[in-house]
Amino acid sequence: MFVTICSFSQIKAFCRILRETCELIAQALEALPDTLRVPLIMRDLDQLAYQDIADQLGVSLSAVKMRIKRGREQIRTLYEAAA
């Protein structure tokens, strides 16, 4: 088994980068309209099935898939612009 030992300063730097990344993602999520943010969170964070999301939101399955796709695209764009 191969084990890498990190220094305390390396761990602190990693934690700082992780914190900054989380903050950028949270800001990007907040910038999304509800119509994209809600299904995206239901899928990626709550891990609901697409059909369950469609049923809960009262929209078609294809609408849910498209909203999640567009939400991910906008998150990526917003994150890359801020990073």
C-alpha positions in Angstrom: 0.0 0.0 0.0 1.3 3.4 -1.0 0.8 6.3 1.5 1.6 9.9 0.8 2.4 12.1 3.8 1.4 15.7 3.4 2.7 18.6 5.4 0.4 20.7 7.5 0.8 23.6 5.1 -0.2 21.4 2.2 -3.3 20.3 4.0 -4.2 23.9 4.9 -3.7 24.9 1.2 -6.0 22.1 0.1 -8.7 23.0 2.7 -8.5 26.7 1.5 -9.0 25.6 -2.1 -11.8 23.3 -1.2 -13.5 26.1 0.8 -13.2 28.5 -2.1 -14.5 26.0 -4.6 -17.5 25.3 -2.4 -18.2 29.0 -2.1 -18.0 29.5 -5.9 -20.4 26.6 -6.5 -22.8 27.9 -3.9 -22.8 31.4 -5.5 -23.4 29.8 -8.9 -26.3 27.8 -7.6 -27.8 31.0 -6.0 -27.5 32.8 -9.4 -29.6 30.2 -11.1 -33.4 30.8 -11.6 -35.6 28.5 -9.5 -36.8 26.7 -12.6 -33.2 25.4 -13.0 -31.9 25.3 -9.5 -34.7 23.3 -7.9 -34.5 20.3 -10.2 -30.7 20.3 -10.3 -30.6 20.2 -6.5 -33.3 17.5 -6.3 -31.2 15.4 -8.7 -27.6 16.0 -7.7 -27.9 16.6 -4.0 -31.1 14.8 -3.0 -30.4 12.1 -5.6 -34.0 11.8 -6.7 -34.9 9.9 -9.9 -35.8 12.1 -12.9 -39.4 10.8 -12.8 -39.8 11.5 -9.1 -38.7 15.1 -9.8 -41.1 15.4 -12.7 -43.9 14.1 -10.5 -43.1 16.5 -7.6 -42.7 19.5 -9.8 -45.7 18.7 -12.0 -43.8 18.9 -15.2 -42.9 16.4 -17.9 -39.9 14.1 -17.7 -38.3 15.7 -20.7 -38.7 19.2 -19.1 -36.9 17.9 -16.0 -34.0 16.5 -18.0 -33.7 19.7 -20.0 -33.8 21.9 -16.9 -31.1 19.8 -15.2 -28.9 19.9 -18.4 -29.3 23.7 -18.7 -28.7 24.2 -15.0 -25.5 22.2 -15.1 -24.3 24.2 -18.2 -25.0 27.5 -16.4 -23.3 26.3 -13.2 -20.2 25.4 -15.3 -20.2 28.7 -17.1 -20.7 30.7 -13.9 -18.1 28.7 -12.0 -15.5 29.1 -14.8 -16.1 32.8 -15.1 -15.6 33.3 -11.3 -12.6 31.0 -10.9 
